Amino acid sequence: MTASPNPADGPWTTYIVRCADDTLYTGIAKDLHARLKAHNRGKGAKYTAQRRPVHLCYLEYAPDRSAASKREHAIKQMTRAEKMRLIHSAQPAVHMFMHGAETPQPQED
């Protein structure tokens, strides 16, 4: 028997930030605004702490942590060129997020 997804668990965000040294960092967050602030204070992740500031360049929403983690893993397996294509395809969503537009909800299947 499979447990039903917990509605309180979602939505989550899978994101990519570009670090000051032009490297890319992929992660997941329940509250992306707070996570970006933490990265830029040096508290978000060991990797980004020495590569500040970071700038959001990609995001996508997931219904729960499990889905976000699976997508994070898939993105981490991509080459830099594949990640850059993904980033370029998502610019409208990043712009909307950064300028406070309504956060879209993940689609139910």
Secondary structure, 3 states (H helix, E strand, C coil): CCCCCCHHHCCEEEEEEECCCCCEEEEEECCHHHHHHHHHCCCCCHHHHCCCCCEEEEEEEECCHHHHHHHHHHHHCCCHHHHHHHHHHCHHHHHHHHCCCCCCCCCCC
